[in-house]
Amino acid sequence: MFTPDSQTPVSTYGYTGDRTAIRDAIIGRAERNAAMIRQFADGGEPVVQRMLPCAHGIGPDRDAR
């Protein structure tokens, strides 16, 4: 698991806020993107079907796939 410390890249930009919030936002975005990939692939979109492996292992249903 990621453990924020003073050497994380966000400190390079002078960010002094809650690094956990950034981590959670990134995880949430990845989960939403993976869900959309699955939704479009399930709908028969051929280009997105080829992207489906990128969504593997991301999101709450990652163990079901």
CHARMM internal coordinates of N, CA and C (Angstrom, degrees):
IC EDIT
DIST 1 N 1 CA 1.4525
DIST 1 CA 1 C 1.5201
ANGL 1 N 1 CA 1 C 108.99
DIST 1 C 2 N 1.3097
ANGL 1 CA 1 C 2 N 115.65
DIHE 1 N 1 CA 1 C 2 N 144.59
DIST 2 N 2 CA 1.4559
ANGL 1 C 2 N 2 CA 122.15
DIHE 1 CA 1 C 2 N 2 CA 178.44
DIST 2 CA 2 C 1.5210
ANGL 2 N 2 CA 2 C 109.99
DIHE 1 C 2 N 2 CA 2 C -68.66
DIST 2 C 3 N 1.3109
ANGL 2 CA 2 C 3 N 115.69
DIHE 2 N 2 CA 2 C 3 N 130.61
DIST 3 N 3 CA 1.4555
ANGL 2 C 3 N 3 CA 121.18
DIHE 2 CA 2 C 3 N 3 CA 176.28
DIST 3 CA 3 C 1.5235
ANGL 3 N 3 CA 3 C 108.29
DIHE 2 C 3 N 3 CA 3 C -120.37
DIST 3 C 4 N 1.3339
ANGL 3 CA 3 C 4 N 117.64
DIHE 3 N 3 CA 3 C 4 N 110.25
DIST 4 N 4 CA 1.4657
ANGL 3 C 4 N 4 CA 119.29
DIHE 3 CA 3 C 4 N 4 CA -178.49
DIST 4 CA 4 C 1.5222
ANGL 4 N 4 CA 4 C 112.10
DIHE 3 C 4 N 4 CA 4 C -65.90
DIST 4 C 5 N 1.3048
ANGL 4 CA 4 C 5 N 115.58
DIHE 4 N 4 CA 4 C 5 N 141.48
DIST 5 N 5 CA 1.4535
ANGL 4 C 5 N 5 CA 121.13
DIHE 4 CA 4 C 5 N 5 CA 174.45
DIST 5 CA 5 C 1.5247
ANGL 5 N 5 CA 5 C 108.47
DIHE 4 C 5 N 5 CA 5 C -148.24
DIST 5 C 6 N 1.2924
ANGL 5 CA 5 C 6 N 118.25
DIHE 5 N 5 CA 5 C 6 N -175.50
DIST 6 N 6 CA 1.4640
ANGL 5 C 6 N 6 CA 121.56
DIHE 5 CA 5 C 6 N 6 CA -175.26
DIST 6 CA 6 C 1.5253
ANGL 6 N 6 CA 6 C 112.85
DIHE 5 C 6 N 6 CA 6 C -70.02
DIST 6 C 7 N 1.3199
ANGL 6 CA 6 C 7 N 118.41
DIHE 6 N 6 CA 6 C 7 N -9.22
DIST 7 N 7 CA 1.4595
ANGL 6 C 7 N 7 CA 121.30
DIHE 6 CA 6 C 7 N 7 CA -178.01
DIST 7 CA 7 C 1.5292
ANGL 7 N 7 CA 7 C 113.01
DIHE 6 C 7 N 7 CA 7 C -99.50
DIST 7 C 8 N 1.3223
ANGL 7 CA 7 C 8 N 118.27
DIHE 7 N 7 CA 7 C 8 N 4.68
DIST 8 N 8 CA 1.4565
ANGL 7 C 8 N 8 CA 120.25
DIHE 7 CA 7 C 8 N 8 CA -179.96
DIST 8 CA 8 C 1.5220
ANGL 8 N 8 CA 8 C 110.24
DIHE 7 C 8 N 8 CA 8 C -71.14
DIST 8 C 9 N 1.3210
ANGL 8 CA 8 C 9 N 117.06
DIHE 8 N 8 CA 8 C 9 N 152.77
DIST 9 N 9 CA 1.4688
ANGL 8 C 9 N 9 CA 120.42
DIHE 8 CA 8 C 9 N 9 CA -177.05
DIST 9 CA 9 C 1.5202
ANGL 9 N 9 CA 9 C 115.08
DIHE 8 C 9 N 9 CA 9 C -55.69
DIST 9 C 10 N 1.3418
ANGL 9 CA 9 C 10 N 118.86
DIHE 9 N 9 CA 9 C 10 N -31.63
DIST 10 N 10 CA 1.4594
ANGL 9 C 10 N 10 CA 118.89
DIHE 9 CA 9 C 10 N 10 CA -178.73
DIST 10 CA 10 C 1.5184
ANGL 10 N 10 CA 10 C 111.73
DIHE 9 C 10 N 10 CA 10 C -62.78
DIST 10 C 11 N 1.3120
ANGL 10 CA 10 C 11 N 118.39
DIHE 10 N 10 CA 10 C 11 N -29.77
DIST 11 N 11 CA 1.4590
ANGL 10 C 11 N 11 CA 119.63
DIHE 10 CA 10 C 11 N 11 CA 178.63
DIST 11 CA 11 C 1.5275
ANGL 11 N 11 CA 11 C 110.84
DIHE 10 C 11 N 11 CA 11 C -68.55
DIST 11 C 12 N 1.3122
ANGL 11 CA 11 C 12 N 116.96
DIHE 11 N 11 CA 11 C 12 N -23.44
DIST 12 N 12 CA 1.4592
ANGL 11 C 12 N 12 CA 121.17
DIHE 11 CA 11 C 12 N 12 CA 176.85
DIST 12 CA 12 C 1.5196
ANGL 12 N 12 CA 12 C 110.56
DIHE 11 C 12 N 12 CA 12 C -61.23
DIST 12 C 13 N 1.3193
ANGL 12 CA 12 C 13 N 116.33
DIHE 12 N 12 CA 12 C 13 N -32.69
DIST 13 N 13 CA 1.4619
ANGL 12 C 13 N 13 CA 121.45
DIHE 12 CA 12 C 13 N 13 CA -179.13
DIST 13 CA 13 C 1.5184
ANGL 13 N 13 CA 13 C 112.63
DIHE 12 C 13 N 13 CA 13 C -91.76
DIST 13 C 14 N 1.3016
ANGL 13 CA 13 C 14 N 117.11
DIHE 13 N 13 CA 13 C 14 N 6.62
DIST 14 N 14 CA 1.4548
ANGL 13 C 14 N 14 CA 120.62
DIHE 13 CA 13 C 14 N 14 CA 178.37
DIST 14 CA 14 C 1.5210
ANGL 14 N 14 CA 14 C 114.15
DIHE 13 C 14 N 14 CA 14 C 82.67
DIST 14 C 15 N 1.3193
ANGL 14 CA 14 C 15 N 117.36
DIHE 14 N 14 CA 14 C 15 N 12.40
DIST 15 N 15 CA 1.4615
ANGL 14 C 15 N 15 CA 120.54
DIHE 14 CA 14 C 15 N 15 CA 179.48
DIST 15 CA 15 C 1.5200
ANGL 15 N 15 CA 15 C 109.08
DIHE 14 C 15 N 15 CA 15 C -71.69
DIST 15 C 16 N 1.3163
ANGL 15 CA 15 C 16 N 115.76
DIHE 15 N 15 CA 15 C 16 N 127.89
DIST 16 N 16 CA 1.4640
ANGL 15 C 16 N 16 CA 119.86
DIHE 15 CA 15 C 16 N 16 CA -179.30
DIST 16 CA 16 C 1.5268
ANGL 16 N 16 CA 16 C 111.92
DIHE 15 C 16 N 16 CA 16 C -119.87
DIST 16 C 17 N 1.3303
ANGL 16 CA 16 C 17 N 116.58
DIHE 16 N 16 CA 16 C 17 N 6.86
DIST 17 N 17 CA 1.4612
ANGL 16 C 17 N 17 CA 120.89
DIHE 16 CA 16 C 17 N 17 CA -179.10
DIST 17 CA 17 C 1.5194
ANGL 17 N 17 CA 17 C 112.33
DIHE 16 C 17 N 17 CA 17 C -78.83
DIST 17 C 18 N 1.2998
ANGL 17 CA 17 C 18 N 113.96
DIHE 17 N 17 CA 17 C 18 N -166.67
DIST 18 N 18 CA 1.4636
ANGL 17 C 18 N 18 CA 122.50
DIHE 17 CA 17 C 18 N 18 CA -177.57
DIST 18 CA 18 C 1.5228
ANGL 18 N 18 CA 18 C 110.48
DIHE 17 C 18 N 18 CA 18 C -74.12
DIST 18 C 19 N 1.3209
ANGL 18 CA 18 C 19 N 116.81
DIHE 18 N 18 CA 18 C 19 N 109.47
DIST 19 N 19 CA 1.4674
ANGL 18 C 19 N 19 CA 120.91
DIHE 18 CA 18 C 19 N 19 CA -179.14
DIST 19 CA 19 C 1.5254
ANGL 19 N 19 CA 19 C 111.76
DIHE 18 C 19 N 19 CA 19 C -68.35
DIST 19 C 20 N 1.3210
ANGL 19 CA 19 C 20 N 116.73
DIHE 19 N 19 CA 19 C 20 N -26.23
DIST 20 N 20 CA 1.4560
ANGL 19 C 20 N 20 CA 120.32
DIHE 19 CA 19 C 20 N 20 CA 177.19
DIST 20 CA 20 C 1.5292
ANGL 20 N 20 CA 20 C 110.28
DIHE 19 C 20 N 20 CA 20 C -63.95
DIST 20 C 21 N 1.3163
ANGL 20 CA 20 C 21 N 117.21
DIHE 20 N 20 CA 20 C 21 N -35.55
DIST 21 N 21 CA 1.4667
ANGL 20 C 21 N 21 CA 121.07
DIHE 20 CA 20 C 21 N 21 CA 178.50
DIST 21 CA 21 C 1.5231
ANGL 21 N 21 CA 21 C 110.57
DIHE 20 C 21 N 21 CA 21 C -64.00
DIST 21 C 22 N 1.3160
ANGL 21 CA 21 C 22 N 116.95
DIHE 21 N 21 CA 21 C 22 N -39.45
DIST 22 N 22 CA 1.4662
ANGL 21 C 22 N 22 CA 120.65
DIHE 21 CA 21 C 22 N 22 CA 177.41
DIST 22 CA 22 C 1.5222
ANGL 22 N 22 CA 22 C 109.74
DIHE 21 C 22 N 22 CA 22 C -64.99
DIST 22 C 23 N 1.3163
ANGL 22 CA 22 C 23 N 116.63
DIHE 22 N 22 CA 22 C 23 N -45.99
DIST 23 N 23 CA 1.4663
ANGL 22 C 23 N 23 CA 120.46
DIHE 22 CA 22 C 23 N 23 CA 178.46
DIST 23 CA 23 C 1.5217
ANGL 23 N 23 CA 23 C 110.68
DIHE 22 C 23 N 23 CA 23 C -57.44
DIST 23 C 24 N 1.3334
ANGL 23 CA 23 C 24 N 116.57
DIHE 23 N 23 CA 23 C 24 N -46.15
DIST 24 N 24 CA 1.4562
ANGL 23 C 24 N 24 CA 120.81
DIHE 23 CA 23 C 24 N 24 CA -178.84
DIST 24 CA 24 C 1.5287
ANGL 24 N 24 CA 24 C 111.67
DIHE 23 C 24 N 24 CA 24 C -64.31
DIST 24 C 25 N 1.3249
ANGL 24 CA 24 C 25 N 116.81
DIHE 24 N 24 CA 24 C 25 N -37.23
DIST 25 N 25 CA 1.4634
ANGL 24 C 25 N 25 CA 120.56
DIHE 24 CA 24 C 25 N 25 CA 177.92
DIST 25 CA 25 C 1.5259
ANGL 25 N 25 CA 25 C 111.20
DIHE 24 C 25 N 25 CA 25 C -65.79
DIST 25 C 26 N 1.3131
ANGL 25 CA 25 C 26 N 116.69
DIHE 25 N 25 CA 25 C 26 N -40.97
DIST 26 N 26 CA 1.4648
ANGL 25 C 26 N 26 CA 120.82
DIHE 25 CA 25 C 26 N 26 CA 179.19
DIST 26 CA 26 C 1.5236
ANGL 26 N 26 CA 26 C 110.36
DIHE 25 C 26 N 26 CA 26 C -65.66
DIST 26 C 27 N 1.3217
ANGL 26 CA 26 C 27 N 116.83
DIHE 26 N 26 CA 26 C 27 N -43.56
DIST 27 N 27 CA 1.4670
ANGL 26 C 27 N 27 CA 120.80
DIHE 26 CA 26 C 27 N 27 CA 178.33
DIST 27 CA 27 C 1.5269
ANGL 27 N 27 CA 27 C 110.15
DIHE 26 C 27 N 27 CA 27 C -62.47
DIST 27 C 28 N 1.3105
ANGL 27 CA 27 C 28 N 116.98
DIHE 27 N 27 CA 27 C 28 N -43.56
DIST 28 N 28 CA 1.4653
ANGL 27 C 28 N 28 CA 121.06
DIHE 27 CA 27 C 28 N 28 CA 179.16
DIST 28 CA 28 C 1.5135
ANGL 28 N 28 CA 28 C 112.14
DIHE 27 C 28 N 28 CA 28 C -61.74
DIST 28 C 29 N 1.3315
ANGL 28 CA 28 C 29 N 116.33
DIHE 28 N 28 CA 28 C 29 N -42.17
DIST 29 N 29 CA 1.4684
ANGL 28 C 29 N 29 CA 120.20
DIHE 28 CA 28 C 29 N 29 CA 179.04
DIST 29 CA 29 C 1.5212
ANGL 29 N 29 CA 29 C 110.50
DIHE 28 C 29 N 29 CA 29 C -64.54
DIST 29 C 30 N 1.3198
ANGL 29 CA 29 C 30 N 117.58
DIHE 29 N 29 CA 29 C 30 N -43.23
DIST 30 N 30 CA 1.4668
ANGL 29 C 30 N 30 CA 120.90
DIHE 29 CA 29 C 30 N 30 CA 179.25
DIST 30 CA 30 C 1.5233
ANGL 30 N 30 CA 30 C 110.64
DIHE 29 C 30 N 30 CA 30 C -62.44
DIST 30 C 31 N 1.3246
ANGL 30 CA 30 C 31 N 117.00
DIHE 30 N 30 CA 30 C 31 N -40.74
DIST 31 N 31 CA 1.4652
ANGL 30 C 31 N 31 CA 120.50
DIHE 30 CA 30 C 31 N 31 CA 179.16
DIST 31 CA 31 C 1.5292
ANGL 31 N 31 CA 31 C 111.57
DIHE 30 C 31 N 31 CA 31 C -65.41
DIST 31 C 32 N 1.3404
ANGL 31 CA 31 C 32 N 117.07
DIHE 31 N 31 CA 31 C 32 N -41.12
DIST 32 N 32 CA 1.4720
ANGL 31 C 32 N 32 CA 120.06
DIHE 31 CA 31 C 32 N 32 CA 177.95
DIST 32 CA 32 C 1.5208
ANGL 32 N 32 CA 32 C 110.76
DIHE 31 C 32 N 32 CA 32 C -65.43
DIST 32 C 33 N 1.3178
ANGL 32 CA 32 C 33 N 117.15
DIHE 32 N 32 CA 32 C 33 N -42.55
DIST 33 N 33 CA 1.4622
ANGL 32 C 33 N 33 CA 120.33
DIHE 32 CA 32 C 33 N 33 CA 179.07
DIST 33 CA 33 C 1.5279
ANGL 33 N 33 CA 33 C 111.12
DIHE 32 C 33 N 33 CA 33 C -62.95
DIST 33 C 34 N 1.3301
ANGL 33 CA 33 C 34 N 116.93
DIHE 33 N 33 CA 33 C 34 N -42.71
DIST 34 N 34 CA 1.4628
ANGL 33 C 34 N 34 CA 120.71
DIHE 33 CA 33 C 34 N 34 CA 178.84
DIST 34 CA 34 C 1.5259
ANGL 34 N 34 CA 34 C 110.46
DIHE 33 C 34 N 34 CA 34 C -63.79
DIST 34 C 35 N 1.3262
ANGL 34 CA 34 C 35 N 117.44
DIHE 34 N 34 CA 34 C 35 N -39.43
DIST 35 N 35 CA 1.4660
ANGL 34 C 35 N 35 CA 120.90
DIHE 34 CA 34 C 35 N 35 CA 179.23
DIST 35 CA 35 C 1.5281
ANGL 35 N 35 CA 35 C 110.79
DIHE 34 C 35 N 35 CA 35 C -63.78
DIST 35 C 36 N 1.3234
ANGL 35 CA 35 C 36 N 116.87
DIHE 35 N 35 CA 35 C 36 N -39.96
DIST 36 N 36 CA 1.4615
ANGL 35 C 36 N 36 CA 120.16
DIHE 35 CA 35 C 36 N 36 CA 178.36
DIST 36 CA 36 C 1.5238
ANGL 36 N 36 CA 36 C 111.21
DIHE 35 C 36 N 36 CA 36 C -67.71
DIST 36 C 37 N 1.3127
ANGL 36 CA 36 C 37 N 117.41
DIHE 36 N 36 CA 36 C 37 N -39.15
DIST 37 N 37 CA 1.4691
ANGL 36 C 37 N 37 CA 120.61
DIHE 36 CA 36 C 37 N 37 CA 176.38
DIST 37 CA 37 C 1.5257
ANGL 37 N 37 CA 37 C 108.94
DIHE 36 C 37 N 37 CA 37 C -58.86
DIST 37 C 38 N 1.3257
ANGL 37 CA 37 C 38 N 116.76
DIHE 37 N 37 CA 37 C 38 N -46.71
DIST 38 N 38 CA 1.4644
ANGL 37 C 38 N 38 CA 120.50
DIHE 37 CA 37 C 38 N 38 CA -179.77
DIST 38 CA 38 C 1.5298
ANGL 38 N 38 CA 38 C 111.32
DIHE 37 C 38 N 38 CA 38 C -63.22
DIST 38 C 39 N 1.3361
ANGL 38 CA 38 C 39 N 116.47
DIHE 38 N 38 CA 38 C 39 N -42.19
DIST 39 N 39 CA 1.4641
ANGL 38 C 39 N 39 CA 120.63
DIHE 38 CA 38 C 39 N 39 CA -177.90
DIST 39 CA 39 C 1.5221
ANGL 39 N 39 CA 39 C 110.63
DIHE 38 C 39 N 39 CA 39 C -62.68
DIST 39 C 40 N 1.3178
ANGL 39 CA 39 C 40 N 117.65
DIHE 39 N 39 CA 39 C 40 N -48.00
DIST 40 N 40 CA 1.4601
ANGL 39 C 40 N 40 CA 120.64
DIHE 39 CA 39 C 40 N 40 CA 179.88
DIST 40 CA 40 C 1.5270
ANGL 40 N 40 CA 40 C 111.56
DIHE 39 C 40 N 40 CA 40 C -67.59
DIST 40 C 41 N 1.3163
ANGL 40 CA 40 C 41 N 117.14
DIHE 40 N 40 CA 40 C 41 N -38.12
DIST 41 N 41 CA 1.4685
ANGL 40 C 41 N 41 CA 120.43
DIHE 40 CA 40 C 41 N 41 CA 178.36
DIST 41 CA 41 C 1.5229
ANGL 41 N 41 CA 41 C 110.24
DIHE 40 C 41 N 41 CA 41 C -64.64
DIST 41 C 42 N 1.3252
ANGL 41 CA 41 C 42 N 116.74
DIHE 41 N 41 CA 41 C 42 N -43.52
DIST 42 N 42 CA 1.4626
ANGL 41 C 42 N 42 CA 120.61
DIHE 41 CA 41 C 42 N 42 CA 178.13
DIST 42 CA 42 C 1.5268
ANGL 42 N 42 CA 42 C 111.47
DIHE 41 C 42 N 42 CA 42 C -63.67
DIST 42 C 43 N 1.3267
ANGL 42 CA 42 C 43 N 116.55
DIHE 42 N 42 CA 42 C 43 N -26.22
DIST 43 N 43 CA 1.4601
ANGL 42 C 43 N 43 CA 121.66
DIHE 42 CA 42 C 43 N 43 CA 178.46
DIST 43 CA 43 C 1.5172
ANGL 43 N 43 CA 43 C 112.99
DIHE 42 C 43 N 43 CA 43 C -82.35
DIST 43 C 44 N 1.3232
ANGL 43 CA 43 C 44 N 117.14
DIHE 43 N 43 CA 43 C 44 N -1.26
DIST 44 N 44 CA 1.4565
ANGL 43 C 44 N 44 CA 120.97
DIHE 43 CA 43 C 44 N 44 CA 174.95
DIST 44 CA 44 C 1.5130
ANGL 44 N 44 CA 44 C 115.86
DIHE 43 C 44 N 44 CA 44 C 95.69
DIST 44 C 45 N 1.3110
ANGL 44 CA 44 C 45 N 118.14
DIHE 44 N 44 CA 44 C 45 N 9.67
DIST 45 N 45 CA 1.4652
ANGL 44 C 45 N 45 CA 121.52
DIHE 44 CA 44 C 45 N 45 CA -179.85
DIST 45 CA 45 C 1.5388
ANGL 45 N 45 CA 45 C 109.02
DIHE 44 C 45 N 45 CA 45 C -70.66
DIST 45 C 46 N 1.3466
ANGL 45 CA 45 C 46 N 118.64
DIHE 45 N 45 CA 45 C 46 N 110.95
DIST 46 N 46 CA 1.4717
ANGL 45 C 46 N 46 CA 120.56
DIHE 45 CA 45 C 46 N 46 CA -171.90
DIST 46 CA 46 C 1.5310
ANGL 46 N 46 CA 46 C 114.49
DIHE 45 C 46 N 46 CA 46 C -64.56
DIST 46 C 47 N 1.3091
ANGL 46 CA 46 C 47 N 117.68
DIHE 46 N 46 CA 46 C 47 N -38.48
DIST 47 N 47 CA 1.4661
ANGL 46 C 47 N 47 CA 119.54
DIHE 46 CA 46 C 47 N 47 CA -179.89
DIST 47 CA 47 C 1.5248
ANGL 47 N 47 CA 47 C 109.91
DIHE 46 C 47 N 47 CA 47 C -65.00
DIST 47 C 48 N 1.3157
ANGL 47 CA 47 C 48 N 115.74
DIHE 47 N 47 CA 47 C 48 N -42.67
DIST 48 N 48 CA 1.4565
ANGL 47 C 48 N 48 CA 120.71
DIHE 47 CA 47 C 48 N 48 CA -178.55
DIST 48 CA 48 C 1.5313
ANGL 48 N 48 CA 48 C 110.24
DIHE 47 C 48 N 48 CA 48 C -71.61
DIST 48 C 49 N 1.3246
ANGL 48 CA 48 C 49 N 117.71
DIHE 48 N 48 CA 48 C 49 N -31.90
DIST 49 N 49 CA 1.4611
ANGL 48 C 49 N 49 CA 120.09
DIHE 48 CA 48 C 49 N 49 CA 176.44
DIST 49 CA 49 C 1.5262
ANGL 49 N 49 CA 49 C 110.76
DIHE 48 C 49 N 49 CA 49 C -59.57
DIST 49 C 50 N 1.3302
ANGL 49 CA 49 C 50 N 116.51
DIHE 49 N 49 CA 49 C 50 N -34.51
DIST 50 N 50 CA 1.4702
ANGL 49 C 50 N 50 CA 119.79
DIHE 49 CA 49 C 50 N 50 CA 177.81
DIST 50 CA 50 C 1.5287
ANGL 50 N 50 CA 50 C 111.30
DIHE 49 C 50 N 50 CA 50 C -72.24
DIST 50 C 51 N 1.3337
ANGL 50 CA 50 C 51 N 116.88
DIHE 50 N 50 CA 50 C 51 N -19.90
DIST 51 N 51 CA 1.4674
ANGL 50 C 51 N 51 CA 121.09
DIHE 50 CA 50 C 51 N 51 CA 177.74
DIST 51 CA 51 C 1.5221
ANGL 51 N 51 CA 51 C 112.12
DIHE 50 C 51 N 51 CA 51 C -85.89
DIST 51 C 52 N 1.3313
ANGL 51 CA 51 C 52 N 117.63
DIHE 51 N 51 CA 51 C 52 N -11.40
DIST 52 N 52 CA 1.4558
ANGL 51 C 52 N 52 CA 122.36
DIHE 51 CA 51 C 52 N 52 CA -174.00
DIST 52 CA 52 C 1.5285
ANGL 52 N 52 CA 52 C 113.80
DIHE 51 C 52 N 52 CA 52 C -51.04
DIST 52 C 53 N 1.3376
ANGL 52 CA 52 C 53 N 120.01
DIHE 52 N 52 CA 52 C 53 N -38.99
DIST 53 N 53 CA 1.4675
ANGL 52 C 53 N 53 CA 118.19
DIHE 52 CA 52 C 53 N 53 CA 177.67
DIST 53 CA 53 C 1.5361
ANGL 53 N 53 CA 53 C 113.36
DIHE 52 C 53 N 53 CA 53 C -58.62
DIST 53 C 54 N 1.3319
ANGL 53 CA 53 C 54 N 117.03
DIHE 53 N 53 CA 53 C 54 N -26.11
DIST 54 N 54 CA 1.4714
ANGL 53 C 54 N 54 CA 120.05
DIHE 53 CA 53 C 54 N 54 CA 178.81
DIST 54 CA 54 C 1.5244
ANGL 54 N 54 CA 54 C 111.50
DIHE 53 C 54 N 54 CA 54 C -67.39
DIST 54 C 55 N 1.3205
ANGL 54 CA 54 C 55 N 116.79
DIHE 54 N 54 CA 54 C 55 N -26.32
DIST 55 N 55 CA 1.4669
ANGL 54 C 55 N 55 CA 121.04
DIHE 54 CA 54 C 55 N 55 CA -178.44
DIST 55 CA 55 C 1.5216
ANGL 55 N 55 CA 55 C 112.24
DIHE 54 C 55 N 55 CA 55 C -86.99
DIST 55 C 56 N 1.3130
ANGL 55 CA 55 C 56 N 117.05
DIHE 55 N 55 CA 55 C 56 N -10.20
DIST 56 N 56 CA 1.4674
ANGL 55 C 56 N 56 CA 120.06
DIHE 55 CA 55 C 56 N 56 CA -177.95
DIST 56 CA 56 C 1.5191
ANGL 56 N 56 CA 56 C 110.77
DIHE 55 C 56 N 56 CA 56 C -61.97
DIST 56 C 57 N 1.3100
ANGL 56 CA 56 C 57 N 116.97
DIHE 56 N 56 CA 56 C 57 N 131.88
DIST 57 N 57 CA 1.4551
ANGL 56 C 57 N 57 CA 121.87
DIHE 56 CA 56 C 57 N 57 CA 176.30
DIST 57 CA 57 C 1.5159
ANGL 57 N 57 CA 57 C 114.59
DIHE 56 C 57 N 57 CA 57 C 84.02
DIST 57 C 58 N 1.3453
ANGL 57 CA 57 C 58 N 117.35
DIHE 57 N 57 CA 57 C 58 N 7.22
DIST 58 N 58 CA 1.4699
ANGL 57 C 58 N 58 CA 120.33
DIHE 57 CA 57 C 58 N 58 CA 179.90
DIST 58 CA 58 C 1.5166
ANGL 58 N 58 CA 58 C 108.91
DIHE 57 C 58 N 58 CA 58 C -117.09
DIST 58 C 59 N 1.3019
ANGL 58 CA 58 C 59 N 116.81
DIHE 58 N 58 CA 58 C 59 N 132.50
DIST 59 N 59 CA 1.4503
ANGL 58 C 59 N 59 CA 121.23
DIHE 58 CA 58 C 59 N 59 CA 174.01
DIST 59 CA 59 C 1.5098
ANGL 59 N 59 CA 59 C 113.29
DIHE 58 C 59 N 59 CA 59 C 103.07
DIST 59 C 60 N 1.3252
ANGL 59 CA 59 C 60 N 115.47
DIHE 59 N 59 CA 59 C 60 N 172.50
DIST 60 N 60 CA 1.4623
ANGL 59 C 60 N 60 CA 120.46
DIHE 59 CA 59 C 60 N 60 CA -175.12
DIST 60 CA 60 C 1.5190
ANGL 60 N 60 CA 60 C 113.72
DIHE 59 C 60 N 60 CA 60 C -65.12
DIST 60 C 61 N 1.3387
ANGL 60 CA 60 C 61 N 117.85
DIHE 60 N 60 CA 60 C 61 N -23.75
DIST 61 N 61 CA 1.4677
ANGL 60 C 61 N 61 CA 120.16
DIHE 60 CA 60 C 61 N 61 CA -179.30
DIST 61 CA 61 C 1.5247
ANGL 61 N 61 CA 61 C 111.94
DIHE 60 C 61 N 61 CA 61 C -97.31
DIST 61 C 62 N 1.3021
ANGL 61 CA 61 C 62 N 117.58
DIHE 61 N 61 CA 61 C 62 N 17.42
DIST 62 N 62 CA 1.4619
ANGL 61 C 62 N 62 CA 121.86
DIHE 61 CA 61 C 62 N 62 CA -175.03
DIST 62 CA 62 C 1.5280
ANGL 62 N 62 CA 62 C 112.75
DIHE 61 C 62 N 62 CA 62 C -60.80
DIST 62 C 63 N 1.3292
ANGL 62 CA 62 C 63 N 117.60
DIHE 62 N 62 CA 62 C 63 N -30.77
DIST 63 N 63 CA 1.4625
ANGL 62 C 63 N 63 CA 120.20
DIHE 62 CA 62 C 63 N 63 CA -179.88
DIST 63 CA 63 C 1.5238
ANGL 63 N 63 CA 63 C 111.86
DIHE 62 C 63 N 63 CA 63 C -80.37
DIST 63 C 64 N 1.3237
ANGL 63 CA 63 C 64 N 117.23
DIHE 63 N 63 CA 63 C 64 N -17.88
DIST 64 N 64 CA 1.4606
ANGL 63 C 64 N 64 CA 120.86
DIHE 63 CA 63 C 64 N 64 CA -177.63
DIST 64 CA 64 C 1.5225
ANGL 64 N 64 CA 64 C 112.23
DIHE 63 C 64 N 64 CA 64 C -83.94
DIST 64 C 65 N 1.3108
ANGL 64 CA 64 C 65 N 117.95
DIHE 64 N 64 CA 64 C 65 N -13.13
DIST 65 N 65 CA 1.4774
ANGL 64 C 65 N 65 CA 121.06
DIHE 64 CA 64 C 65 N 65 CA -175.46
DIST 65 CA 65 C 1.4895
ANGL 65 N 65 CA 65 C 111.36
DIHE 64 C 65 N 65 CA 65 C -99.41
END
COOR INIT
IC SEED 1 N 1 CA 1 C
IC BUILD
